[in-house]
Amino acid sequence: MFFALIVLLPILGALATVVSLIALIIAAIRKKSKKGSLITLGISIVITVLGYMLYGSVLGQ
């Protein structure tokens, strides 16, 4: 179960990054506030990076 979570975390983070970028583009086109989209984008990038680091550390053992 733990290994499945480690494998899926970078994938989910990457998908969240793509969705956040799309939401940011839509907010820019509609000229609405981009603050929420930027926060979401930052969180998803952090999740992706931490997921890859965790995945690499588990494989390195």
CORFENWO-V65350 format. One record per backbone hydrogen bond with DSSP energy under -0.5 kcal/mol. NH is the residue of the N-H (numbers start at 1). CO is the residue of the C=O. Records with the same first field share a line. If there is no record, write none. Layout:
# CORFENWO-V65350
NH = CO ; CO
This chain:
# CORFENWO-V65350
5 = 1
6 = 2
7 = 3
8 = 4
9 = 5
10 = 6
11 = 7
12 = 8
13 = 9
14 = 10
15 = 11
16 = 12
17 = 13
18 = 14
19 = 15
20 = 16
21 = 17
22 = 18
23 = 19
24 = 20
25 = 21
26 = 22
27 = 23
28 = 24
29 = 25
30 = 26
31 = 27
32 = 27
38 = 34
39 = 35
40 = 36
41 = 37
42 = 38
43 = 39
44 = 40
45 = 41
46 = 42
47 = 43
48 = 44
49 = 45
50 = 46
51 = 47
52 = 48
53 = 49
54 = 50
55 = 51
56 = 52
57 = 53
58 = 54
59 = 55
60 = 56
61 = 58
